[in-house]
């Protein structure tokens, strides 16, 4: 690399370690950044491409319950499976890690304390759904119901897969427990830590309205629309669960930092972990530290369901984290793809609607999948996958 090479960090969406990944995820979130990173390296730029498995999400604990395994066993099983698939597909990560490393815990807890000390985290009593049959509070993905905005009947407890809106689980219509199927849920009070997103509404709106002409219209318009509503509010970042990163304060042994807060920190913690592995502890700063290199470009490649987490919540967390001499670079671009669908519906690991990534790589050459999924890439609209089109493109468009 030349001394003046552009520093580009390619942050790739973190998949839940809850099952074999499907080709919809590869087409939308994993193959595009690999192509982009390969191009940037060929162009002489200094690229760091990182990601990892999200080990703390509710889908992981649900999978453990379904398979009769411990959560740690499920993480080990499916993290390794995805790593094998990435290697077989030729995805050129500089580091693919996971969120249950000591490094990630340390970075997450440090950011939590920074936000707390700066007055951006507060404690409050919250009403939350409780399943008396399971005798537990229902964290977001432990409850489903009807979306309060679009009426989609299988909306999750924190976000609707159909319209992409995020909300509180109490706003769901006809909520039901994913543990027991119980629809007779109670509303009980519990105390949690909240990230005060309301304080960041205007700073985020100012940020999104400056120098974002290169963003995809769907990402920019959605984000601007949400911020212009000026409805951002405190969002709980802890849950009454026993799997996840512990709160770095005394007296909260029965609570954990929740996944939506800790997972996005992975883009930063993975870069720090990579720096340690290559023996240059501060090397990550060339991409992240605005005091060292404010011209570094950070790209986050995701699916459209992750837009609000990467264009509102994560940038807000980075702004909150800013302190004297410790300002971090914000995302330069968030290329979010639409969905690759199957049978008229979205691919979904948790719902069992999949064509398995590892399975198909054992049946057909990786180059065939790289070509077809690139040709079919859902960049501007949802795309329907069919085996017929796969066969036609391979047999009629590829040579040898």
C-alpha positions in Angstrom: 0.0 0.0 0.0 1.1 3.5 -0.7 1.3 6.0 2.2 -1.6 8.0 0.8 -3.9 5.0 0.1 -7.5 5.7 1.1 -8.5 3.9 4.3 -11.7 2.0 3.7 -13.5 0.0 6.4 -16.0 -2.5 5.0 -18.3 -3.5 7.9 -20.5 -6.4 7.0 -23.8 -7.2 8.8 -23.5 -9.6 11.8 -25.7 -12.7 11.3 -27.3 -14.4 14.3 -25.6 -17.7 15.1 -28.9 -19.5 15.1 -28.8 -21.8 12.0 -27.4 -22.4 8.6 -27.3 -19.1 6.7 -29.4 -18.9 3.5 -28.6 -17.6 0.0 -30.8 -14.6 0.6 -28.4 -13.3 3.2 -25.4 -14.0 0.9 -27.0 -12.2 -2.0 -28.0 -9.2 0.1 -25.3 -8.7 2.7 -22.2 -10.8 2.2 -21.3 -11.2 -1.4 -21.7 -7.4 -2.3 -19.2 -6.2 0.3 -16.7 -8.9 -0.8 -16.9 -7.7 -4.4 -16.6 -4.1 -3.2 -13.6 -4.9 -1.0 -11.8 -6.8 -3.8 -12.3 -3.9 -6.2 -11.0 -1.3 -3.6 -7.9 -3.5 -2.9 -7.2 -3.7 -6.7 -7.6 0.0 -6.9 -4.7 0.4 -4.4 -6.8 1.4 -1.3 -6.2 0.1 2.2 -9.2 -2.0 3.0 -10.2 -3.6 6.3 -13.2 -5.9 6.0 -14.7 -7.2 9.2 -17.7 -8.9 10.6 -18.7 -11.8 12.9 -21.5 -13.9 14.3 -24.0 -12.2 16.6 -24.1 -14.6 19.5 -26.4 -12.6 21.9 -29.6 -12.2 20.0 -32.9 -13.8 21.2 -33.0 -15.9 18.0 -29.9 -17.7 19.3 -31.5 -18.6 22.7 -34.7 -19.6 20.9 -32.7 -22.0 18.8 -31.0 -23.4 21.9 -34.4 -24.1 23.4 -35.6 -25.7 20.2 -32.6 -28.0 19.9 -32.2 -28.8 23.6 -28.7 -27.4 23.6 -27.0 -24.7 25.7 -26.8 -21.3 24.1 -23.0 -21.6 24.0 -23.3 -25.0 22.1 -25.6 -23.4 19.6 -23.2 -20.5 19.1 -20.2 -22.8 18.6 -22.2 -25.0 16.1 -23.5 -22.3 13.8 -20.6 -19.9 14.0 -18.3 -22.6 12.8 -20.8 -23.5 10.1 -20.9 -20.0 8.7 -17.1 -19.6 8.8 -16.8 -22.8 6.7 -19.3 -21.3 4.2 -17.4 -18.0 4.0 -14.2 -19.9 3.3 -15.8 -22.1 0.7 -17.4 -19.0 -1.0 -14.1 -17.1 -1.0 -15.3 -14.2 1.1 -12.2 -12.2 1.8 -12.7 -11.1 5.4 -9.6 -9.7 7.2 -11.4 -10.9 10.4 -14.6 -12.8 11.0 -15.1 -13.0 14.7 -18.1 -13.1 17.1 -19.6 -11.1 19.9 -18.8 -13.4 22.8 -15.1 -12.6 22.9 -13.5 -10.8 25.8 -12.5 -8.0 23.5 -16.0 -7.4 22.4 -17.3 -7.4 26.0 -14.6 -4.9 26.9 -15.4 -2.5 24.1 -19.1 -2.7 24.7 -18.8 -2.2 28.4 -16.5 0.8 27.9 -19.0 2.4 25.5 -21.8 1.8 28.0 -19.9 3.5 30.7 -18.9 6.4 28.4 -22.6 6.9 27.5 -23.6 6.6 31.2 -21.0 9.1 32.4 -22.0 11.6 29.7 -25.6 11.5 30.7 -26.9 9.7 27.6 -28.0 6.6 29.5 -30.6 6.8 32.2 -32.6 4.4 34.4 -36.3 4.1 34.3 -39.2 1.8 35.1 -40.7 0.2 32.0 -43.8 -1.8 31.3 -43.0 -5.0 29.5 -44.9 -8.1 28.4 -44.7 -11.0 30.8 -45.7 -14.7 30.1 -47.1 -16.2 33.4 -46.9 -19.7 31.9 -43.1 -19.4 31.2 -42.7 -17.2 34.3 -40.5 -14.7 32.5 -40.4 -11.3 30.8 -40.5 -11.5 27.0 -37.5 -9.9 25.4 -38.3 -8.5 22.0 -38.0 -11.6 19.8 -39.8 -13.8 22.4 -43.0 -12.2 21.3 -44.8 -11.8 18.0 -48.0 -10.2 16.9 -49.6 -7.8 14.4 -47.6 -4.8 13.3 -49.2 -1.6 14.7 -48.2 0.3 11.5 -48.9 -2.0 8.5 -51.0 -4.8 10.0 -48.5 -7.6 9.1 -49.6 -10.5 11.3 -46.1 -12.0 12.0 -44.4 -8.9 13.2 -41.6 -9.4 15.8 -41.5 -7.7 19.2 -39.1 -5.0 18.2 -39.4 -4.6 14.4 -41.7 -5.5 11.5 -40.1 -7.5 8.7 -42.7 -6.2 6.3 -42.5 -2.4 6.7 -39.2 -2.1 8.6 -40.6 0.1 11.4 -39.2 -0.3 14.9 -41.4 0.0 18.0 -42.0 -1.2 21.5 -43.4 -4.7 22.0 -46.4 -3.2 23.9 -47.5 -1.6 20.7 -48.1 -5.0 19.0 -51.6 -6.0 18.4 -52.6 -9.5 19.4 -49.2 -10.3 21.0 -48.3 -14.0 21.7 -45.4 -15.6 23.4 -43.0 -17.5 21.2 -42.1 -19.7 24.2 -45.5 -21.1 25.0 -47.8 -19.7 22.4 -49.7 -18.0 25.2 -51.8 -15.0 24.1 -52.9 -14.1 27.7 -49.9 -12.0 28.5 -49.5 -9.6 31.4 -47.9 -6.2 31.5 -45.6 -5.8 34.4 -43.1 -3.2 35.5 -39.3 -3.7 35.4 -36.4 -1.3 35.6 -33.9 -0.9 32.8 -31.2 1.3 31.4 -32.2 3.5 28.4 -30.2 5.2 25.7 -31.6 8.7 25.3 -32.0 8.8 21.5 -34.3 11.8 21.8 -31.3 14.1 22.4 -29.8 13.0 19.1 -32.8 13.6 16.8 -31.6 17.0 15.5 -27.9 16.2 15.4 -28.7 13.1 13.4 -31.0 15.0 11.1 -28.3 17.6 10.5 -25.8 14.8 9.7 -28.2 13.0 7.3 -28.9 16.2 5.4 -25.2 16.9 4.8 -23.1 15.2 2.0 -25.3 12.1 1.6 -25.9 12.5 -2.2 -24.1 9.2 -2.8 -26.5 7.2 -0.6 -29.1 4.9 -2.1 -32.5 6.7 -2.3 -34.3 4.0 -0.3 -31.8 4.3 2.6 -31.6 8.1 2.6 -35.4 8.7 2.2 -36.3 6.2 4.9 -33.8 7.6 7.4 -34.6 11.2 6.7 -38.3 10.4 7.0 -37.9 8.8 10.4 -35.8 11.7 11.7 -38.1 14.4 10.4 -41.0 12.9 12.4 -38.9 13.9 15.5 -40.2 10.9 17.4 -36.9 9.4 18.7 -37.1 8.6 22.4 -35.3 6.7 25.1 -34.8 3.1 24.0 -34.1 0.3 26.6 -30.7 -1.3 26.2 -30.9 -3.9 28.9 -33.2 -6.9 29.3 -34.2 -9.4 32.1 -32.2 -12.3 30.6 -29.2 -14.4 31.6 -27.4 -14.6 28.2 -25.4 -11.6 27.0 -22.9 -9.0 28.1 -23.1 -8.2 31.8 -23.8 -4.6 32.9 -20.5 -3.2 34.3 -22.1 -1.9 37.5 -22.8 -3.7 40.8 -26.3 -4.9 41.6 -27.6 -6.0 38.1 -26.7 -9.7 38.0 -30.2 -10.6 36.7 -29.9 -8.3 33.6 -27.8 -8.1 30.5 -27.0 -5.5 27.8 -29.3 -6.2 25.0 -28.3 -7.3 21.5 -29.3 -4.3 19.5 -26.9 -2.1 21.5 -23.9 -4.5 21.6 -24.1 -6.0 18.1 -23.4 -2.8 16.1 -20.4 -2.1 18.4 -18.9 -5.2 16.7 -17.7 -3.1 13.7 -15.5 -1.2 16.1 -14.5 -4.1 18.4 -13.6 -6.3 15.4 -11.2 -3.7 14.1 -9.6 -3.5 17.6 -9.4 -7.3 17.7 -7.8 -7.4 14.3 -5.2 -4.8 15.3 -4.2 -7.0 18.3 -4.0 -10.1 16.2 -1.6 -8.4 13.7 0.5 -7.1 16.6 -0.2 -3.4 16.2 -2.6 -2.5 19.0 -3.4 1.0 17.7 -3.7 0.1 14.0 -7.5 0.2 14.2 -7.3 4.0 14.7 -6.4 4.6 11.1 -10.0 3.7 10.2 -11.9 4.7 13.3 -10.2 7.5 15.1 -11.3 10.9 13.6 -8.4 12.5 15.4 -5.9 10.3 13.5 -7.7 10.0 10.1 -10.9 11.9 9.6 -10.9 11.0 5.9 -11.3 7.2 6.4 -14.4 5.9 4.8 -16.7 3.4 6.6 -19.2 1.4 4.7 -21.8 -0.8 6.3 -23.3 -3.4 4.0 -26.7 -4.7 5.3 -30.2 -5.8 4.4 -33.0 -3.3 4.3 -34.4 -4.5 7.7 -31.3 -3.2 9.4 -31.5 0.4 8.0 -32.7 2.1 11.2 -30.1 0.4 13.3 -27.2 1.5 11.0 -28.4 5.0 10.0 -30.0 6.2 13.2 -29.1 4.1 16.3 -25.4 3.3 15.5 -24.5 6.8 14.3 -26.2 8.2 17.4 -24.2 5.9 19.6 -21.0 7.1 17.9 -21.9 10.7 18.4 -22.7 10.0 22.1 -19.3 8.3 22.4 -17.5 11.5 21.3 -15.3 12.9 24.0 -12.3 15.2 24.0 -9.6 13.5 21.9 -11.8 10.4 21.3 -14.1 11.2 18.3 -15.0 8.3 16.1 -15.7 8.4 12.4 -19.4 7.9 11.4 -20.5 5.8 8.5 -19.7 7.2 5.1 -22.3 5.0 3.3 -24.8 2.3 4.3 -25.5 0.3 1.1 -28.7 -1.6 2.0 -30.0 -4.2 -0.3 -33.6 -5.3 -0.7 -34.7 -9.0 -0.2 -34.0 -12.1 -2.3 -37.3 -13.9 -1.8 -38.4 -17.5 -2.0 -41.9 -18.5 -2.9 -43.2 -15.0 -2.7 -41.8 -14.5 0.9 -38.6 -13.3 2.5 -35.9 -15.9 3.3 -35.8 -16.4 7.0 -33.6 -18.7 9.1 -35.7 -18.3 12.2 -38.9 -19.1 10.3 -37.4 -22.1 8.4 -37.7 -20.6 4.9 -34.2 -21.2 3.7 -32.0 -22.6 0.9 -28.9 -23.3 3.0 -25.7 -21.6 2.2 -23.4 -24.5 3.2 -25.7 -27.1 1.6 -25.7 -25.5 -1.9 -22.0 -25.0 -1.8 -21.6 -28.8 -1.5 -23.8 -29.3 -4.5 -22.6 -26.6 -6.9 -19.4 -24.7 -7.5 -18.9 -21.5 -5.5 -18.2 -19.6 -8.7 -21.6 -20.5 -10.0 -23.2 -19.1 -6.9 -21.1 -16.0 -6.9 -22.1 -15.3 -10.5 -25.8 -16.0 -10.2 -26.3 -14.2 -6.9 -24.5 -11.2 -8.3 -26.5 -11.2 -11.5 -29.7 -11.4 -9.4 -28.6 -9.0 -6.7 -31.6 -7.3 -5.1 -30.1 -3.8 -5.2 -33.2 -1.7 -6.1 -36.1 -4.1 -5.5 -37.0 -7.4 -4.0 -36.0 -10.3 -6.4 -37.6 -13.8 -6.5 -35.2 -16.7 -6.5 -36.1 -19.7 -8.7 -34.1 -22.8 -9.4 -35.1 -22.5 -13.0 -33.3 -19.1 -13.3 -30.3 -20.4 -11.5 -29.9 -23.3 -13.9 -30.5 -21.1 -17.0 -27.9 -18.6 -15.9 -25.3 -21.2 -15.1 -25.9 -23.3 -18.3 -26.5 -20.5 -20.7 -24.2 -17.6 -19.5 -21.2 -19.3 -17.9 -18.4 -21.0 -19.9 -16.7 -24.1 -18.7 
